[in-house]
Amino acid sequence: GGMVPVLAGLYVGGAESCSSPEALSAAGVVAVLTVDAEEPPAVPGVRAMHVRARDEPGADLLSRLDECAAFLGAARAGGGAALVRWVNPGFQGQLKLYEAMGCAVDTSSVLYKRYRLEMLSERFSEPQDLPREVFAVDPTTTCQTLNTEVLYRCRKCRRALFRSSSILSHTEGMGPTAFAHKKMTDSARLSGNGQEKCTSYFIEPVQWMEPALLGVMEGQLLCPKCTSKLGSFSWKGDQCSCGRWVTPAFQIHKSRVDEVRTLPVGNFQTAKT
């Protein structure tokens, strides 16, 4: 419950760390950041910031960390000390993710997109109403002429499906040995023969997927134009052919799409497949 120094001018503590104004004053604490479901009583002479969240590892703090960092930084820049009242493994993991993103919340980062999807998969048993920001913009609704990203189209009907920025890369798994507990899939056999280990793209949800995702935990992903099978999804996760388990999984088989690169040529642009 006491205060523990972690950096010069920065302390962390539990619920009881503000019980003694004298102790705060002695430590030079001029600002207190509290993460809790209820706002704590004010401490005279101390600036306060309250982030309303339950004291649980699954609580989303990452989206508020820019504000928190600014609040703490202002206190320390003025020569005072700051106290953070909340520590649990989930919070520590989110801090590490925040550091990996360069100490800024970058919503376009693969790390942030994966974190947001993992949070959703833990929260919903049967997703009924997914936040709009979870879905990447349908590439057919945006201008492509000035965009140099790689585009992926349905191999059968050529309908644009997703861009390279929607691919959520993962660390390569152990290959065929990861499938020792069950019958090896064809894709796993391929990975053991020197072929490409990841035979699918794991991507963020795209707007055209929304009707298929609502109300179910898993299912097929079909081309919205020609309805040919592209892959599958599962909020509980699925195993890549490389052996890595991905949660949640929105899987598009590489054999079902073509990669299209747009190359500038003078004042024109050409698509190279």
Disulfide bonds with the S-S distance in Angstrom:
none
